Amino acid sequence: YKYKEILKRTDLIVAERPGYNRDSVSDEILESVIIVDHHPVKASSTDVRQGLQEGLFGRDEETEVPESVQKYIDEKELYR
């Protein structure tokens, strides 16, 4: 939504999701993003919320987050 306006104002830092192909992104966008190297987690925010509600988040390899992140989520009551 209004991505051109956002890109005029700032560069974006992007963490790619597993299986995402950056070749499908226009050059206009790629010129204004910084793609960071990271260890991807396959969980989306929807997966996080659902897993927390069901008490399952962080229990399988694909959605596991570092203990410090889990602690932060709990302390700040995020995704509740």
PENOR-V18556 format. One record per residue. N is the residue number from 1. SS is DSSP state (alpha for helix, beta for strand, coil for the rest). PSI is psi as a letter, one per 20 degrees, with the letter a starting at -180 (* if undefined). Layout:
n = <N,N>
ss = <SS,SS>
psi = <PSI,PSI>
This chain:
n = <1,2,3,4,5,6,7,8,9,10,11,12,13,14,15,16,17,18,19,20,21,22,23,24,25,26,27,28,29,30,31,32,33,34,35,36,37,38,39,40,41,42,43,44,45,46,47,48,49,50,51,52,53,54,55,56,57,58,59,60,61,62,63,64,65,66,67,68,69,70,71,72,73,74,75,76,77,78,79,80>
ss = <coil,coil,alpha,alpha,alpha,alpha,alpha,alpha,alpha,coil,coil,beta,beta,beta,coil,coil,coil,coil,coil,coil,coil,alpha,alpha,alpha,coil,coil,alpha,alpha,alpha,alpha,coil,coil,beta,beta,beta,coil,coil,coil,coil,coil,coil,coil,coil,coil,alpha,alpha,alpha,alpha,alpha,alpha,alpha,alpha,alpha,alpha,coil,coil,coil,coil,coil,coil,coil,coil,coil,coil,coil,coil,alpha,alpha,alpha,alpha,alpha,alpha,alpha,alpha,alpha,coil,coil,coil,coil,coil>
psi = <p,k,h,h,g,g,h,h,h,r,q,q,p,p,o,q,q,p,i,p,o,i,i,i,p,q,h,g,g,h,i,j,q,o,p,q,p,r,o,q,p,i,p,r,h,g,g,g,g,g,h,g,h,i,k,i,p,j,i,q,h,h,j,p,q,q,h,h,g,g,g,g,g,g,g,i,l,q,k,*>
